[in-house]
């Protein structure tokens, strides 16, 4: 199977992977492994594709990066320069964005259980939008805004009852979800009334997110119809016209050769056309359209580099090939069976000759990165590249077995920059206290 390559990634004449014109052997020599490598040219292109498509269609819009996919100061600064907004789901993400120099006006706060402290931190730092997820939050935010005598722009997150045909763990738009106000039961209508009664809450729109890793636009089309149903009913009942419609994210990416996601601009085109059509049909003013891509901006731009270590051969059963990372830097395969592709990055001239199971170094039998992977023969010290790891790899990384989190580098035009340093063993104990 041919290596899965994106953006500036290529195999050079020596049979070695290069990303951003940087040979991976040089990156490994400089930064070690495990290592996350991000192709910043591809990240910028993905961001521009979304924005330029909106601009070509002539509609008011905002492209909001979903920080949970990958968070650090450098990614905020990179995407800030591309004119994106940012979706944060914790005080930690908000703090990082602010420290990175992001304008508070370009930040929206999400989450299904925002604490009083998190909401107050958002209000006092003048964030542009808070997405209300439940009745508890409405009460807390009403209290906080009264106390600080500040008006806060808000949206209501609703669950429109749309099944996006994705994995159960990443479905978020159906009725049986921990997120948002259910429409069918009347929760959304009740939430609307409570927010409109709150003196310091300025309701400017509604939000939905129907799932992740979606490969067609059918779900978005149905969700748009249902969202317009809600807005029409609120206009007729309460004389409310929403200036903003936020349709969330969830656009699919290519993890394996079998995945066939749409181009980024195609998602936008079809969503905008549907919103325009529904608004024209229902005589509703065209709202500003917001979307929240995260995975689709950074996933394919990220590659994980590992060094081959031990090997265990059980003849007639399985060949286990171990690397120096695993479920600590990519928990998705163990968590919900996510599939990836990988290849030998320092000697790609050799043909794939054997089937192995790529495993990590963590003390769990389920620490398997890829099963039934075809590779050419390896030896300790070889470099394995696993592609499409730019989303939910580092952001879900952990210190299980007290292993250090990897380093992260950005590469472009033959230059590399360390943006997150590798944790040290001293970092492992920085919060520990001695027994007295």
C-alpha positions as a Markdown table, in Angstrom:
| # | Residue | x | y | z |
|---|---|---|---|---|
| 1 | Unk | 0.0 | 0.0 | 0.0 |
| 2 | Unk | 1.3 | 3.4 | -0.9 |
| 3 | Unk | 2.0 | 5.8 | 2.0 |
| 4 | Unk | -0.8 | 8.2 | 2.8 |
| 5 | Unk | 0.7 | 11.7 | 2.1 |
| 6 | Unk | -0.8 | 15.1 | 2.5 |
| 7 | Unk | 0.2 | 18.7 | 1.9 |
| 8 | Unk | 4.0 | 19.1 | 1.5 |
| 9 | Unk | 4.8 | 15.5 | 2.6 |
| 10 | Unk | 6.8 | 13.5 | 0.0 |
| 11 | Unk | 9.2 | 10.7 | -0.3 |
| 12 | Unk | 12.6 | 12.1 | -1.5 |
| 13 | Unk | 15.1 | 10.4 | -3.8 |
| 14 | Unk | 16.7 | 8.7 | -0.8 |
| 15 | Unk | 13.4 | 7.0 | 0.0 |
| 16 | Unk | 12.9 | 9.1 | 3.1 |
| 17 | Unk | 9.8 | 11.0 | 4.2 |
| 18 | Unk | 10.1 | 14.8 | 4.1 |
| 19 | Unk | 7.5 | 17.2 | 5.6 |
| 20 | Unk | 7.7 | 20.9 | 4.8 |
| 21 | Unk | 11.0 | 20.1 | 3.1 |
| 22 | Unk | 12.4 | 18.8 | 6.4 |
| 23 | Unk | 13.7 | 15.1 | 6.3 |
| 24 | Unk | 12.2 | 13.2 | 9.2 |
| 25 | Unk | 15.6 | 11.7 | 10.1 |
| 26 | Unk | 16.8 | 15.3 | 10.8 |
| 27 | Unk | 13.7 | 16.1 | 12.8 |
| 28 | Unk | 14.2 | 12.9 | 14.9 |
| 29 | Unk | 17.9 | 13.8 | 15.4 |
| 30 | Unk | 17.0 | 17.3 | 16.6 |
| 31 | Unk | 13.8 | 16.6 | 18.6 |
| 32 | Unk | 13.7 | 12.9 | 19.4 |
| 33 | Unk | 10.6 | 10.6 | 19.3 |
| 34 | Unk | 7.7 | 10.3 | 19.8 |
| 35 | Unk | 7.3 | 13.5 | 17.9 |
| 36 | Unk | 4.3 | 15.3 | 16.4 |
| 37 | Unk | 5.1 | 17.1 | 13.2 |
| 38 | Unk | 2.7 | 19.7 | 11.8 |
| 39 | Unk | 2.8 | 20.9 | 8.2 |
| 40 | Unk | 1.9 | 24.5 | 8.7 |
| 41 | Unk | 1.4 | 25.3 | 5.0 |
| 42 | Unk | -1.4 | 22.7 | 4.9 |
| 43 | Unk | -3.0 | 24.1 | 8.1 |
| 44 | Unk | -3.1 | 27.6 | 6.5 |
| 45 | Unk | -4.4 | 26.2 | 3.3 |
| 46 | Unk | -7.2 | 24.4 | 5.0 |
| 47 | Unk | -8.2 | 27.5 | 6.9 |
| 48 | Unk | -8.1 | 29.6 | 3.8 |
| 49 | Unk | -10.2 | 27.1 | 1.8 |
| 50 | Unk | -13.1 | 27.5 | 4.4 |
| 51 | Unk | -12.8 | 31.3 | 4.5 |
| 52 | Unk | -12.4 | 31.9 | 0.7 |
| 53 | Unk | -15.4 | 29.7 | -0.1 |
| 54 | Unk | -17.6 | 31.8 | 2.2 |
| 55 | Unk | -16.2 | 35.0 | 0.7 |
| 56 | Unk | -16.8 | 33.7 | -2.9 |
| 57 | Unk | -20.4 | 32.9 | -2.0 |
| 58 | Unk | -20.9 | 36.4 | -0.6 |
| 59 | Unk | -22.4 | 35.6 | 2.8 |
| 60 | Unk | -21.5 | 37.0 | 6.2 |
| 61 | Unk | -19.7 | 34.3 | 8.1 |
| 62 | Unk | -17.2 | 33.3 | 10.8 |
| 63 | Unk | -14.9 | 30.2 | 10.7 |
| 64 | Unk | -14.3 | 29.2 | 14.3 |
| 65 | Unk | -11.5 | 26.8 | 15.0 |
| 66 | Unk | -12.5 | 24.0 | 17.5 |
| 67 | Unk | -9.6 | 24.2 | 19.9 |
| 68 | Unk | -10.2 | 20.7 | 21.3 |
| 69 | Unk | -8.7 | 19.2 | 18.2 |
| 70 | Unk | -5.3 | 20.6 | 19.1 |
| 71 | Unk | -4.5 | 23.3 | 21.5 |
| 72 | Unk | -1.3 | 25.3 | 22.1 |
| 73 | Unk | -0.3 | 28.9 | 21.9 |
| 74 | Unk | 1.4 | 28.4 | 18.5 |
| 75 | Unk | -1.7 | 27.0 | 16.8 |
| 76 | Unk | -3.8 | 29.9 | 18.1 |
| 77 | Unk | -1.3 | 32.4 | 16.8 |
| 78 | Unk | -1.0 | 30.7 | 13.4 |
| 79 | Unk | -4.8 | 30.6 | 12.9 |
| 80 | Unk | -5.3 | 34.0 | 14.3 |
| 81 | Unk | -3.1 | 35.3 | 11.5 |
| 82 | Unk | -5.6 | 33.6 | 9.1 |
| 83 | Unk | -8.5 | 35.5 | 10.6 |
| 84 | Unk | -10.2 | 32.6 | 12.3 |
| 85 | Unk | -12.3 | 32.7 | 15.5 |
| 86 | Unk | -11.8 | 30.1 | 18.3 |
| 87 | Unk | -14.1 | 27.7 | 20.2 |
| 88 | Unk | -12.9 | 26.9 | 23.7 |
| 89 | Unk | -14.4 | 24.4 | 26.1 |
| 90 | Unk | -12.5 | 25.1 | 29.4 |
| 91 | Unk | -10.8 | 27.8 | 31.4 |
| 92 | Unk | -7.5 | 26.2 | 30.3 |
| 93 | Unk | -8.2 | 26.6 | 26.6 |
| 94 | Unk | -9.5 | 30.1 | 27.1 |
| 95 | Unk | -6.4 | 31.1 | 29.1 |
| 96 | Unk | -4.1 | 29.7 | 26.4 |
| 97 | Unk | -6.0 | 31.6 | 23.7 |
| 98 | Unk | -5.8 | 34.8 | 25.6 |
| 99 | Unk | -2.1 | 34.3 | 26.4 |
| 100 | Unk | -1.5 | 33.7 | 22.7 |
| 101 | Unk | -2.9 | 37.1 | 21.9 |
| 102 | Unk | -6.3 | 36.1 | 20.6 |
| 103 | Unk | -8.9 | 38.9 | 20.7 |
| 104 | Unk | -11.6 | 38.0 | 23.3 |
| 105 | Unk | -14.2 | 39.1 | 20.7 |
| 106 | Unk | -13.2 | 36.2 | 18.5 |
| 107 | Unk | -13.6 | 33.5 | 21.2 |
| 108 | Unk | -16.7 | 31.5 | 21.9 |
| 109 | Unk | -17.1 | 29.3 | 25.0 |
| 110 | Unk | -18.6 | 25.8 | 24.8 |
| 111 | Unk | -19.1 | 22.9 | 27.2 |
| 112 | Unk | -21.9 | 21.0 | 28.8 |
| 113 | Unk | -20.9 | 21.7 | 32.5 |
| 114 | Unk | -19.3 | 25.1 | 32.7 |
| 115 | Unk | -18.6 | 26.0 | 36.3 |
| 116 | Unk | -19.3 | 29.4 | 37.9 |
| 117 | Unk | -15.6 | 30.1 | 37.9 |
| 118 | Unk | -15.2 | 29.3 | 34.2 |
| 119 | Unk | -18.2 | 31.5 | 33.2 |
| 120 | Unk | -17.1 | 34.4 | 35.4 |
| 121 | Unk | -13.6 | 34.1 | 33.9 |
| 122 | Unk | -15.2 | 34.3 | 30.4 |
| 123 | Unk | -17.4 | 37.3 | 31.3 |
| 124 | Unk | -14.7 | 39.3 | 33.0 |
| 125 | Unk | -12.3 | 38.6 | 30.1 |
| 126 | Unk | -14.9 | 39.9 | 27.6 |
| 127 | Unk | -15.3 | 36.8 | 25.4 |
| 128 | Unk | -17.4 | 37.5 | 22.4 |
| 129 | Unk | -19.9 | 34.6 | 22.8 |
| 130 | Unk | -21.0 | 32.0 | 25.3 |
| 131 | Unk | -22.9 | 28.9 | 24.0 |
| 132 | Unk | -25.4 | 28.0 | 26.6 |
| 133 | Unk | -25.8 | 24.2 | 26.9 |
| 134 | Unk | -28.3 | 23.7 | 29.8 |
| 135 | Unk | -30.6 | 25.4 | 32.3 |
| 136 | Unk | -28.0 | 25.3 | 35.1 |
| 137 | Unk | -25.7 | 27.5 | 33.0 |
| 138 | Unk | -28.5 | 30.0 | 32.2 |
| 139 | Unk | -29.0 | 30.6 | 35.9 |
| 140 | Unk | -25.2 | 30.9 | 36.6 |
| 141 | Unk | -24.6 | 33.3 | 33.8 |
| 142 | Unk | -27.6 | 35.4 | 34.7 |
| 143 | Unk | -26.3 | 35.7 | 38.2 |
| 144 | Unk | -22.7 | 36.5 | 37.0 |
| 145 | Unk | -23.7 | 39.2 | 34.5 |
| 146 | Unk | -26.0 | 40.9 | 37.0 |
| 147 | Unk | -23.2 | 40.9 | 39.6 |
| 148 | Unk | -20.7 | 42.4 | 37.1 |
| 149 | Unk | -23.3 | 44.6 | 35.4 |
| 150 | Unk | -22.2 | 43.3 | 32.0 |
| 151 | Unk | -24.2 | 42.2 | 28.9 |
| 152 | Unk | -23.1 | 39.0 | 27.4 |
| 153 | Unk | -23.8 | 37.7 | 23.9 |
| 154 | Unk | -25.1 | 34.1 | 24.0 |
| 155 | Unk | -26.3 | 31.4 | 21.7 |
| 156 | Unk | -28.4 | 28.4 | 22.6 |
| 157 | Unk | -27.1 | 25.0 | 21.7 |
| 158 | Unk | -29.9 | 22.7 | 20.6 |
| 159 | Unk | -30.0 | 19.1 | 19.7 |
| 160 | Unk | -32.1 | 18.9 | 16.5 |
| 161 | Unk | -32.5 | 15.1 | 16.6 |
| 162 | Unk | -30.2 | 14.4 | 13.6 |
| 163 | Unk | -28.2 | 11.1 | 13.4 |
| 164 | Unk | -25.1 | 11.9 | 11.4 |
| 165 | Unk | -24.2 | 8.2 | 10.8 |
| 166 | Unk | -21.0 | 8.3 | 12.7 |
| 167 | Unk | -19.5 | 6.5 | 15.7 |
| 168 | Unk | -21.7 | 6.4 | 18.8 |
| 169 | Unk | -19.0 | 8.1 | 20.9 |
| 170 | Unk | -18.8 | 11.1 | 18.6 |
| 171 | Unk | -22.5 | 11.6 | 17.9 |
| 172 | Unk | -23.7 | 14.8 | 19.4 |
| 173 | Unk | -26.8 | 16.0 | 17.5 |
| 174 | Unk | -29.3 | 13.3 | 18.3 |
| 175 | Unk | -31.9 | 13.6 | 21.0 |
| 176 | Unk | -30.2 | 11.1 | 23.3 |
| 177 | Unk | -27.1 | 13.3 | 24.0 |
| 178 | Unk | -25.5 | 15.0 | 27.0 |
| 179 | Unk | -25.2 | 18.2 | 24.9 |
| 180 | Unk | -27.7 | 21.0 | 24.4 |
| 181 | Unk | -31.4 | 21.7 | 24.7 |
| 182 | Unk | -33.6 | 19.0 | 23.2 |
| 183 | Unk | -36.1 | 20.4 | 20.7 |
| 184 | Unk | -38.7 | 17.7 | 20.7 |
| 185 | Unk | -39.4 | 17.8 | 24.4 |
| 186 | Unk | -39.7 | 21.6 | 24.5 |
| 187 | Unk | -36.4 | 22.3 | 26.3 |
| 188 | Unk | -35.2 | 24.6 | 23.6 |
| 189 | Unk | -38.3 | 26.8 | 23.7 |
| 190 | Unk | -38.2 | 27.0 | 27.5 |
| 191 | Unk | -34.5 | 28.0 | 27.4 |
| 192 | Unk | -35.3 | 30.7 | 24.8 |
| 193 | Unk | -37.9 | 32.2 | 27.2 |
| 194 | Unk | -35.5 | 32.2 | 30.2 |
| 195 | Unk | -32.7 | 33.8 | 28.2 |
| 196 | Unk | -35.0 | 36.5 | 26.8 |
| 197 | Unk | -36.1 | 37.3 | 30.3 |
| 198 | Unk | -32.5 | 37.7 | 31.6 |
| 199 | Unk | -31.7 | 41.4 | 31.5 |
| 200 | Unk | -27.9 | 41.0 | 30.8 |
| 201 | Unk | -28.1 | 38.1 | 28.3 |
| 202 | Unk | -28.2 | 39.0 | 24.6 |
| 203 | Unk | -29.5 | 36.1 | 22.6 |
| 204 | Unk | -28.0 | 36.3 | 19.0 |
| 205 | Unk | -28.6 | 32.9 | 17.6 |
| 206 | Unk | -28.7 | 29.1 | 17.9 |
| 207 | Unk | -26.1 | 26.4 | 17.5 |
| 208 | Unk | -26.0 | 22.7 | 16.7 |
| 209 | Unk | -23.3 | 20.1 | 16.2 |
| 210 | Unk | -24.5 | 16.9 | 14.8 |
| 211 | Unk | -21.4 | 14.7 | 15.1 |
| 212 | Unk | -17.8 | 14.2 | 13.8 |
| 213 | Unk | -16.0 | 12.6 | 10.9 |
| 214 | Unk | -19.0 | 13.2 | 8.6 |
| 215 | Unk | -18.4 | 12.3 | 4.9 |
| 216 | Unk | -21.5 | 13.8 | 3.2 |
| 217 | Unk | -23.8 | 16.8 | 3.7 |
| 218 | Unk | -27.1 | 15.0 | 4.2 |
| 219 | Unk | -27.0 | 15.4 | 8.0 |
| 220 | Unk | -26.1 | 19.1 | 7.7 |
| 221 | Unk | -29.0 | 19.6 | 5.2 |
| 222 | Unk | -31.5 | 18.0 | 7.6 |
| 223 | Unk | -30.1 | 19.9 | 10.6 |
| 224 | Unk | -30.4 | 23.2 | 8.7 |
| 225 | Unk | -34.1 | 22.5 | 8.0 |
| 226 | Unk | -34.7 | 21.7 | 11.6 |
| 227 | Unk | -32.8 | 24.8 | 12.8 |
| 228 | Unk | -34.9 | 27.0 | 10.5 |
| 229 | Unk | -38.0 | 25.3 | 11.8 |
| 230 | Unk | -37.0 | 26.5 | 15.3 |
| 231 | Unk | -36.1 | 30.0 | 14.2 |
| 232 | Unk | -39.4 | 30.4 | 12.2 |
| 233 | Unk | -41.4 | 29.3 | 15.3 |
| 234 | Unk | -39.6 | 31.8 | 17.5 |
| 235 | Unk | -40.1 | 34.6 | 15.0 |
| 236 | Unk | -43.8 | 33.8 | 14.8 |
| 237 | Unk | -44.3 | 33.4 | 18.5 |
| 238 | Unk | -41.9 | 35.9 | 20.0 |
| 239 | Unk | -40.9 | 38.3 | 17.1 |
| 240 | Unk | -37.3 | 37.1 | 17.4 |
| 241 | Unk | -35.0 | 37.1 | 14.3 |
| 242 | Unk | -31.6 | 35.5 | 14.9 |
| 243 | Unk | -28.6 | 37.4 | 13.4 |
| 244 | Unk | -26.4 | 34.2 | 13.6 |
| 245 | Unk | -26.8 | 30.6 | 12.7 |
| 246 | Unk | -24.0 | 28.3 | 13.9 |
| 247 | Unk | -24.0 | 24.9 | 12.2 |
| 248 | Unk | -21.0 | 23.5 | 14.1 |
| 249 | Unk | -18.3 | 21.3 | 12.6 |
| 250 | Unk | -17.7 | 17.6 | 12.2 |
| 251 | Unk | -16.3 | 17.6 | 8.6 |
| 252 | Unk | -14.5 | 14.3 | 7.8 |
| 253 | Unk | -10.8 | 13.7 | 7.1 |
| 254 | Unk | -8.9 | 10.9 | 5.5 |
| 255 | Unk | -7.4 | 8.5 | 8.2 |
| 256 | Unk | -7.1 | 5.6 | 5.8 |
| 257 | Unk | -7.1 | 5.1 | 2.0 |
| 258 | Unk | -10.7 | 3.9 | 2.3 |
| 259 | Unk | -12.0 | 7.2 | 3.8 |
| 260 | Unk | -13.6 | 9.5 | 1.2 |
| 261 | Unk | -14.4 | 12.9 | 2.8 |
| 262 | Unk | -15.6 | 15.8 | 0.7 |
| 263 | Unk | -13.2 | 18.7 | 0.0 |
| 264 | Unk | -13.6 | 21.4 | 2.6 |
| 265 | Unk | -15.1 | 23.9 | 0.2 |
| 266 | Unk | -17.8 | 21.4 | -0.8 |
| 267 | Unk | -19.1 | 21.2 | 2.7 |
| 268 | Unk | -19.3 | 25.0 | 2.9 |
| 269 | Unk | -20.9 | 25.4 | -0.6 |
| 270 | Unk | -23.7 | 22.9 | 0.2 |
| 271 | Unk | -24.3 | 24.2 | 3.7 |
| 272 | Unk | -24.6 | 27.8 | 2.4 |
| 273 | Unk | -26.8 | 26.8 | -0.5 |
| 274 | Unk | -29.1 | 25.0 | 1.9 |
| 275 | Unk | -29.4 | 27.9 | 4.3 |
| 276 | Unk | -30.1 | 30.3 | 1.4 |
| 277 | Unk | -32.7 | 28.0 | 0.0 |
| 278 | Unk | -34.5 | 27.5 | 3.3 |
| 279 | Unk | -34.4 | 31.2 | 4.2 |
| 280 | Unk | -35.8 | 32.2 | 0.7 |
| 281 | Unk | -38.5 | 29.6 | 0.9 |
| 282 | Unk | -39.6 | 30.6 | 4.4 |
| 283 | Unk | -39.1 | 34.4 | 3.9 |
| 284 | Unk | -36.5 | 34.5 | 6.7 |
| 285 | Unk | -33.6 | 37.1 | 6.7 |
| 286 | Unk | -30.3 | 35.3 | 5.8 |
| 287 | Unk | -28.3 | 35.1 | 9.1 |
| 288 | Unk | -24.5 | 35.2 | 9.4 |
| 289 | Unk | -23.3 | 31.6 | 9.1 |
| 290 | Unk | -20.8 | 30.3 | 11.6 |
| 291 | Unk | -19.0 | 26.9 | 11.4 |
| 292 | Unk | -16.6 | 25.2 | 13.8 |
| 293 | Unk | -14.0 | 23.0 | 12.0 |
| 294 | Unk | -11.3 | 21.6 | 14.1 |
| 295 | Unk | -10.2 | 18.1 | 13.0 |
| 296 | Unk | -10.6 | 19.1 | 9.3 |
| 297 | Unk | -8.0 | 21.9 | 9.7 |
| 298 | Unk | -5.3 | 20.1 | 11.6 |
| 299 | Unk | -5.7 | 16.3 | 11.4 |
| 300 | Unk | -4.2 | 15.6 | 8.0 |
| 301 | Unk | -1.4 | 18.2 | 8.7 |
| 302 | Unk | -0.2 | 16.2 | 11.6 |
| 303 | Unk | 2.2 | 13.2 | 11.5 |
| 304 | Unk | 3.5 | 11.1 | 14.4 |
| 305 | Unk | 7.0 | 9.9 | 14.3 |
| 306 | Unk | 8.1 | 6.8 | 16.4 |
| 307 | Unk | 11.3 | 4.9 | 16.8 |
| 308 | Unk | 11.1 | 1.1 | 16.5 |
| 309 | Unk | 12.2 | -0.8 | 19.6 |
| 310 | Unk | 11.4 | -4.4 | 20.5 |
| 311 | Unk | 9.7 | -7.1 | 18.6 |
| 312 | Unk | 7.8 | -10.3 | 19.5 |
| 313 | Unk | 7.1 | -13.0 | 17.0 |
| 314 | Unk | 4.4 | -15.6 | 17.7 |
| 315 | Unk | 4.7 | -17.8 | 14.7 |
| 316 | Unk | 1.3 | -18.6 | 13.1 |
| 317 | Unk | -0.4 | -16.0 | 15.4 |
| 318 | Unk | 1.0 | -12.5 | 15.2 |
| 319 | Unk | 4.2 | -10.3 | 14.9 |
| 320 | Unk | 4.2 | -7.5 | 17.5 |
| 321 | Unk | 6.3 | -4.5 | 16.6 |
| 322 | Unk | 6.8 | -2.0 | 19.5 |
| 323 | Unk | 7.5 | 1.7 | 19.2 |
| 324 | Unk | 8.4 | 4.3 | 21.8 |
| 325 | Unk | 4.9 | 5.9 | 21.9 |
| 326 | Unk | 1.4 | 4.4 | 22.0 |
| 327 | Unk | -1.8 | 5.1 | 23.8 |
| 328 | Unk | -0.2 | 7.9 | 25.8 |
| 329 | Unk | 0.1 | 10.1 | 22.7 |
| 330 | Unk | -2.7 | 8.5 | 20.6 |
| 331 | Unk | -5.5 | 7.0 | 22.7 |
| 332 | Unk | -8.0 | 6.9 | 19.9 |
| 333 | Unk | -7.4 | 3.4 | 18.7 |
| 334 | Unk | -7.7 | 2.0 | 22.2 |
| 335 | Unk | -10.6 | 4.3 | 23.1 |
| 336 | Unk | -12.9 | 3.7 | 20.2 |
| 337 | Unk | -11.2 | 1.6 | 17.6 |
| 338 | Unk | -10.0 | 4.4 | 15.4 |
| 339 | Unk | -8.0 | 3.3 | 12.4 |
| 340 | Unk | -4.8 | 4.8 | 11.0 |
| 341 | Unk | -2.1 | 4.1 | 8.4 |
| 342 | Unk | 1.6 | 4.0 | 8.9 |
| 343 | Unk | 4.8 | 3.3 | 7.0 |
| 344 | Unk | 8.6 | 3.0 | 7.4 |
| 345 | Unk | 9.7 | 6.6 | 7.0 |
| 346 | Unk | 13.4 | 6.3 | 6.7 |
| 347 | Unk | 13.6 | 3.5 | 4.1 |
| 348 | Unk | 10.5 | 3.8 | 1.9 |
| 349 | Unk | 12.3 | 2.3 | -1.2 |
| 350 | Unk | 11.8 | -1.2 | 0.1 |
| 351 | Unk | 8.6 | -3.1 | -0.6 |
| 352 | Unk | 6.2 | -4.0 | 2.1 |
| 353 | Unk | 6.8 | -7.7 | 2.9 |
| 354 | Unk | 5.3 | -8.6 | 6.2 |
| 355 | Unk | 2.2 | -8.0 | 8.4 |
| 356 | Unk | 2.7 | -6.7 | 11.9 |
| 357 | Unk | 0.7 | -5.3 | 14.7 |
| 358 | Unk | 2.1 | -1.9 | 15.7 |
| 359 | Unk | 2.0 | -1.6 | 19.5 |
| 360 | Unk | 3.1 | 0.9 | 22.1 |
| 361 | Unk | 5.1 | 0.7 | 25.3 |
| 362 | Unk | 2.3 | 1.1 | 27.8 |
| 363 | Unk | 1.4 | -1.6 | 30.3 |
| 364 | Unk | -2.0 | -2.4 | 28.7 |
| 365 | Unk | -2.8 | -5.3 | 26.3 |
| 366 | Unk | -5.0 | -2.8 | 24.4 |
| 367 | Unk | -2.1 | -0.5 | 23.6 |
| 368 | Unk | -2.3 | -1.2 | 19.9 |
| 369 | Unk | -1.8 | 1.6 | 17.4 |
| 370 | Unk | -2.5 | -0.4 | 14.2 |
| 371 | Unk | -3.4 | -4.1 | 13.6 |
| 372 | Unk | -2.4 | -5.9 | 10.4 |
| 373 | Unk | 0.0 | -3.3 | 9.2 |
| 374 | Unk | 2.0 | -4.2 | 6.1 |
| 375 | Unk | 5.7 | -3.1 | 6.4 |
| 376 | Unk | 9.0 | -3.8 | 4.9 |
| 377 | Unk | 11.4 | -5.6 | 7.4 |
| 378 | Unk | 12.4 | -3.3 | 10.3 |
| 379 | Unk | 15.2 | -3.1 | 12.8 |
| 380 | Unk | 15.5 | -1.2 | 16.1 |
| 381 | Unk | 16.1 | 2.5 | 15.4 |
| 382 | Unk | 13.9 | 2.7 | 12.3 |
| 383 | Unk | 11.4 | 5.5 | 12.1 |
| 384 | Unk | 7.7 | 4.8 | 11.7 |
| 385 | Unk | 5.4 | 7.6 | 10.5 |
| 386 | Unk | 1.7 | 7.5 | 11.3 |
| 387 | Unk | -0.4 | 9.9 | 9.3 |
| 388 | Unk | -3.4 | 12.1 | 10.1 |
| 389 | Unk | -2.6 | 12.4 | 13.8 |
| 390 | Unk | -2.9 | 16.2 | 14.0 |
| 391 | Unk | -6.3 | 16.1 | 15.8 |
| 392 | Unk | -7.0 | 14.5 | 19.2 |
| 393 | Unk | -3.5 | 13.1 | 19.5 |
| 394 | Unk | -1.6 | 15.6 | 21.5 |
| 395 | Unk | -4.8 | 17.1 | 22.9 |
| 396 | Unk | -5.8 | 13.7 | 24.5 |
| 397 | Unk | -2.2 | 12.8 | 25.4 |
| 398 | Unk | -1.7 | 11.5 | 29.0 |
| 399 | Unk | 1.0 | 10.5 | 31.4 |
| 400 | Unk | 0.0 | 6.9 | 32.0 |
| 401 | Unk | 2.9 | 4.9 | 33.5 |
| 402 | Unk | 4.4 | 8.4 | 34.1 |
| 403 | Unk | 5.6 | 8.6 | 30.5 |
| 404 | Unk | 6.4 | 12.1 | 29.2 |
| 405 | Unk | 4.2 | 13.8 | 26.6 |
| 406 | Unk | 5.9 | 14.2 | 23.2 |
| 407 | Unk | 7.4 | 17.3 | 21.7 |
| 408 | Unk | 5.5 | 19.1 | 18.9 |
| 409 | Unk | 7.2 | 20.9 | 16.0 |
| 410 | Unk | 5.9 | 23.0 | 13.1 |
| 411 | Unk | 7.6 | 22.7 | 9.8 |
| 412 | Unk | 7.5 | 24.8 | 6.6 |
| 413 | Unk | 10.0 | 25.6 | 3.7 |
| 414 | Unk | 12.8 | 23.6 | 5.2 |
| 415 | Unk | 12.6 | 25.1 | 8.7 |
| 416 | Unk | 11.4 | 23.6 | 11.9 |
| 417 | Unk | 10.2 | 25.2 | 15.1 |
| 418 | Unk | 9.6 | 23.6 | 18.4 |
| 419 | Unk | 6.2 | 24.8 | 19.7 |
| 420 | Unk | 5.7 | 22.4 | 22.6 |
| 421 | Unk | 8.8 | 21.0 | 24.3 |
| 422 | Unk | 9.0 | 17.4 | 25.4 |
| 423 | Unk | 8.1 | 16.8 | 29.0 |
| 424 | Unk | 10.9 | 15.8 | 31.3 |
| 425 | Unk | 10.9 | 13.4 | 34.2 |
| 426 | Unk | 11.0 | 16.5 | 36.5 |
| 427 | Unk | 7.8 | 17.6 | 34.9 |
| 428 | Unk | 6.2 | 14.4 | 36.0 |
| 429 | Unk | 6.6 | 15.3 | 39.7 |
| 430 | Unk | 6.1 | 19.1 | 39.6 |
| 431 | Unk | 2.7 | 18.8 | 41.3 |
| 432 | Unk | 3.7 | 16.0 | 43.8 |
| 433 | Unk | 4.0 | 16.8 | 47.5 |
| 434 | Unk | 6.2 | 15.0 | 49.9 |
| 435 | Unk | 4.5 | 12.9 | 52.7 |
| 436 | Unk | 4.7 | 14.7 | 56.0 |
